[in-house]
Amino acid sequence: MSIQTPRHIAIYGKGGIGKSTTTSNIAAALAEAGHRVIQVGCDPKSDSTTILRGGAELPTVLDSLRDRARKPKLEDISAVGFGGVLCIEAGGPVPGGGLRRARHLGRGRSARRAARLRDLRPRLCAL
């Protein structure tokens, strides 16, 4: 069985236009189609994956890095949401600041995902 190269999809734009809803719906649709998906939210409100997680709390990457003496593990900063979508919130105050540090976490698990979705704010979260 060969591993396909994951597709990266970035949704961005001004506030209040439905980026988080669109991103979550795409993630859910891909998961229902049988793809393994990871969604990384870069919203300072840390609510990009709330829909997929049914409203359950999820510590952000940045909060976990600040609050712990040890490096957080993927299990500390992620939750499996609707359809098996792996959900991660980078957190704030600078949206996406935790994303670069989160990339190395769980490379084995996330590398096997067919798609990675990032809910981005313009010019604030680098891919």
C-alpha positions as CSV (number, residue, x, y, z in Angstrom):
1,M,0.0,0.0,0.0
2,S,1.5,3.3,-1.0
3,I,1.1,6.5,1.0
4,Q,-0.3,9.4,-1.0
5,T,1.2,12.9,-0.6
6,P,-1.2,14.9,1.6
7,R,-3.1,17.8,0.1
8,H,-2.9,21.1,1.9
9,I,-6.0,23.3,1.8
10,A,-6.0,26.8,3.2
11,I,-9.1,28.8,3.8
12,Y,-8.5,32.5,4.5
13,G,-10.3,35.9,4.3
14,K,-11.6,38.7,6.5
15,G,-13.4,37.9,9.8
16,G,-17.0,36.8,9.9
17,I,-17.3,35.3,6.4
18,G,-17.6,31.6,7.5
19,K,-14.0,30.3,7.2
20,S,-14.3,28.0,10.2
21,T,-17.7,26.7,9.1
22,T,-16.4,26.1,5.5
23,T,-13.2,24.4,6.7
24,S,-15.1,22.1,9.1
25,N,-17.6,21.2,6.4
26,I,-14.9,20.4,4.0
27,A,-13.1,18.3,6.6
28,A,-16.3,16.4,7.5
29,A,-17.0,15.8,3.8
30,L,-13.5,14.4,3.1
31,A,-13.7,12.2,6.2
32,E,-17.1,10.9,5.2
33,A,-15.6,10.1,1.7
34,G,-13.1,7.9,3.5
35,H,-10.1,10.2,3.6
36,R,-8.0,10.7,6.7
37,V,-8.0,14.4,7.6
38,I,-6.3,16.8,10.0
39,Q,-7.7,20.3,10.6
40,V,-5.4,22.9,12.3
41,G,-7.2,26.0,13.4
42,C,-5.3,29.3,13.5
43,D,-8.0,31.5,15.0
44,P,-7.2,33.5,18.1
45,K,-10.5,32.4,19.6
46,S,-9.4,28.7,19.1
47,D,-12.8,27.7,17.8
48,S,-12.1,26.5,14.3
49,T,-12.6,22.8,15.2
50,T,-15.5,23.3,17.7
51,I,-18.1,22.1,15.3
52,L,-16.2,18.9,14.6
53,R,-15.6,18.3,18.3
54,G,-19.2,18.9,19.4
55,G,-18.2,21.9,21.5
56,A,-15.7,20.0,23.6
57,E,-12.7,22.0,25.0
58,L,-9.3,21.5,23.4
59,P,-6.1,23.0,24.7
60,T,-4.2,25.1,22.2
61,V,-0.7,24.4,21.0
62,L,0.5,27.7,22.4
63,D,-1.2,27.3,25.8
64,S,0.2,23.8,26.1
65,L,3.7,25.1,25.3
66,R,3.4,27.9,27.8
67,D,1.8,25.9,30.6
68,R,4.1,22.8,30.6
69,A,7.7,22.3,31.5
70,R,7.8,19.4,29.0
71,K,7.1,19.4,25.3
72,P,3.4,18.5,24.8
73,K,2.6,15.3,22.9
74,L,0.1,15.1,20.1
75,E,-2.4,13.6,22.4
76,D,-2.1,16.7,24.7
77,I,-3.1,19.1,21.9
78,S,-5.4,17.2,19.7
79,A,-8.8,15.5,19.7
80,V,-10.5,13.3,17.2
81,G,-13.7,14.9,16.0
82,F,-16.5,14.1,13.6
83,G,-15.7,11.3,11.1
84,G,-12.3,10.8,12.7
85,V,-10.9,14.2,11.8
86,L,-7.9,15.0,13.9
87,C,-8.4,18.5,15.3
88,I,-5.7,20.9,16.5
89,E,-6.0,24.5,17.5
90,A,-2.8,26.6,17.3
91,G,-4.2,29.3,19.5
92,G,-3.2,33.0,20.1
93,P,-2.5,35.8,20.8
94,V,-0.7,35.7,17.4
95,P,-2.8,33.4,15.3
96,G,-0.8,30.4,14.0
97,G,2.2,31.1,16.1
98,G,2.0,27.6,17.4
99,L,1.6,26.0,14.0
100,R,5.3,25.9,13.2
101,R,6.0,24.1,16.5
102,A,3.0,21.7,16.0
103,R,4.2,20.5,12.6
104,H,6.7,18.1,14.0
105,L,4.2,16.6,16.4
106,G,2.7,13.3,15.2
107,R,4.5,13.3,11.9
108,G,3.9,9.6,11.6
109,R,0.1,9.9,12.3
110,S,-0.6,13.1,10.4
111,A,1.6,12.1,7.4
112,R,-0.8,9.3,6.7
113,R,-3.7,11.7,6.3
114,A,-5.0,12.4,2.8
115,A,-5.7,16.1,3.6
116,R,-4.7,18.7,6.1
117,L,-7.0,21.7,6.5
118,R,-5.9,25.0,8.1
119,D,-8.4,27.7,9.0
120,L,-6.3,30.8,8.5
121,R,-6.5,34.5,9.2
122,P,-5.0,36.7,6.5
123,R,-1.2,37.4,6.8
124,L,-1.2,36.0,10.4
125,C,-0.7,32.3,9.9
126,A,2.1,30.9,7.7
127,L,1.8,27.6,6.0
